[in-house]
Amino acid sequence: MKTKGRLYGIGVGPGDPELLTLKALRLLQAAPVVAYQSATNRESVARAIVAPYLTGNQIEVPFHLPRALEPETAEAIYDREVAPIAEHLAAGRDVVVLCEGDPFFYGSFMYVFTRLSEQYETEVVPGVSSLMACPVALGVPFTYYNDILTVLPAPMPAEALTTQLLTTDAAAIIKLGRHFTKVRDILHQLGLASRARYIERATTARQRIVSLDEVDPAEVPYFSMIIIPTKMRL
């Protein structure tokens, strides 16, 4: 009887290849198949991070899970994109699926996990997330003592963002992209702009840190974040 392959979801960190964990590296180099999210006609960010560690004789399986889709539309597309991974697992080949940051913190791997983990033995390896990397790159302590930290996706409605920002001590606003202007205006309205710190592509060679009002809204990438640290307390 043919043995099924094992599915691994590994977090590859925010961009610096040296932030890959030892466990993730071991599993990556041992796997015969490596799968990764890759938008059409674009280099995979996750693959680029681990490129120095690939063995050169592994089967590579790119897949594309487009964002900003209605659930009904996304379901069929995601099912189709994940199918090649399932085929390798069914044939007895272990598959490592790469995921930027951490697999279960807004990671693309969660969509693979929900479709395949009940059929195939699965292991998830945590990764260094941008939530941890950005404050370090900025040189700003995030929270003190019992302060509350809130993670807010920028696509949220303005009213919801405002409510959440009024009831937390510190915040990380992620997935900025085309929503930057909305977020910036809210921060000015709430008097939080002076505490806010903007960073994009943290830990990579293209890392960029500028003040909030110097950011060109037309150039804000998906991999960007605004950090609002708590007020310093001694």
N, C-alpha and C positions, 0 to 999 in steps of 0.2 A: 504493500500500500504506500502510495506516494506521500511523503511528509510535506506539510505545508510550510511555507517560509514564514519568517518572523518579521513583524513590522516594527521599525524603530522611528520615533519622531525625535529629532535632536535639535535643540536650540543652538544656533551658531553665533549668537551674540549680536551686538549692534553694528558691527562693521570691522573692528580690529581683529585680524585673524588670531592674534595671541590671546584673545579673550575666549576662545573655544576651550571647553573643559577637557580634561584628560580622558574622561569616559566617552565624551562625544567623539573625540579624535580616534580612540581605539575602535569604536563601533563603525565610524565612517570608513576607516581604512580596511576593515575586515569584510565589509558588505560587498556582494557582487553587483548590487544594483543601487544607484543613487538617484533619487527623485527630488525635484525642486520646482517651486513656483516660478514661472517666467512669463511675463507679459509678452504679447505678440511683438516680434521684431525688436525686443529689448533684452539686454543681458540680464540674467538672473542675479539679483543682489546676493541671495543666499549662496549661490554657486561661486560667485566671485570671492566671497569671504573665505571659503574653504578650498579654493583652487590650488593653493600651495600644497595641500595635503592629499589631493586625489592621486590614486595610484597609476592612472593611465590605462588600466585594463578593465575598468568597471563599465557596466551598462548604465547609460544616463537616460533618465525619463523626465523630460520637462512637462509641466502641466500648467494650465492657466485658469485661475479662479477669479474672474473679473469682479471688481468691487461695485458697490452702488447699484445692485440689482434688487428687484423685488423678490421676496422669498420664493414665490411660485416659479419665477423665471430661473432663478439661481439653482434651484434643486436639480432640475434636469441637466443643466450645464455642468454642475459639480459632479453629478453621478457619472457623466460621460468622461470628464477629465480624470477622474480617479480610477476608472476602469483599467487602464494599462498597469497600474500599480497592483491591483488585485490579480491580474493575469500572471504577473511574476511571482506573487506570493502563492498562488494556486499551483504554479509549476515547481514549487519547492525552493525558490530563491528568496533569501532575506533581502529586505528593502529598507534602506535608510532614507527617510524623508527629511530634507533640510528645512529649517524654519528660522527666519531672521528673529533675533531676540530670543524670546521664550515661547515654546510651542503652545502653551495654554494661556498666555497673556496677549490677547488679541492676535494670536498667531494663526497663520493659514493652515497649519497642521490640524487644527481642531476639526476642520471639515473633512479631512481624510480620516481622522480618528472616529468620528461619529458614523462614518460609512463602513469602516473595515474592522474596527477593534473587536466586534462581537464574533467575527468570522475567523480572525487570525490573532495569534498570540502577539501582544503589543507591549512595547516598553517606551516610555517617554523620558527623555533626558532634559532636565531644565537647562536654560541658557541665561546668560547675563542679558537682562532686558534694557531697553533704552531708558526706562524709568529709573534704573540704577546708574546707568552710564552718564546721562545728561547732567545731573547735579555735580558729579565728580569732574566732568569736563569743564563745567562752568566754575568750579571751585566754590560752590555754594552749598552749605549744609541745608538739607531739606526740612527736617523737623527736629523739634526738641521735646524732651519729656513726654507728656501725653497729648501732644498736638495731633490733630486729625488731618490726614492727607487724603485728598480726593482726586481721582483720575477722571478726566472729562474728555470725551471725544468731541472735537470741534464741530462735527456735523450736527450736533444737538441743536434744537431750536434756541434762539437767543434768550427767550424767557426762562427756559430750563437751565441754561448755563448761568444766567444771572442768579437764579435762586440758589444753585449749588455753590457758587463762589461766595455768596453772602453767609453761608453756614459752615464754612470750613476754615481751618487755620492755614493750610498749604494746599497747593493744587498743581497738577501736571495736565496741561491741555495738549492732547495728541491729535494726530491726523489733520494737521492744519490745512495744507494745500490751499484750495480756493476759498476756504472759510476763514482765512487769516484776518481779513478786514473786519468781519463781524466780531471776531474775538478781540481784536485790538480796540475797537470802539467800545465794547463792553468794559474792558479793563480801564479805559480812561473814564468812563461814566462812573465806575465804582471806586475810583481813586486807587486802583491797584497797579497802574501802569509803571509807577516808579519802582515797584518791587519786582516786576516781571522781568524775566530773562529769556531771550530767544536763542535757540541753537538749532542747527540743521546738520544732518549727516554726522552725528556725534561719533567720535573715535576713529573716523576714516581720514584719509588724506584730503578729503574735500570738506572737512568740518569747518563750519562757519558760525561765528558768534558775533552778533551785532545788536545794537540797542533796538528796542521795539519800533521806534519811529523811523529808523533807517532801513527797515525791511521793505523791499519792493513786493507788494502783494501779488504781482503777476509772476514772480519768480520763486514763490514759496513751494518747496517740494513736499511730497507726502511724508517723507522721513524728516520731520521737523517737530519741535516741541517748544512750548512756552512753560517755563517753570516759575511758580510763584512760591518762594520759600516762606516759612514762618518768620516772624520778627525775632531777631536774635534775643536769646534769654540766657542770663548767666546764673 
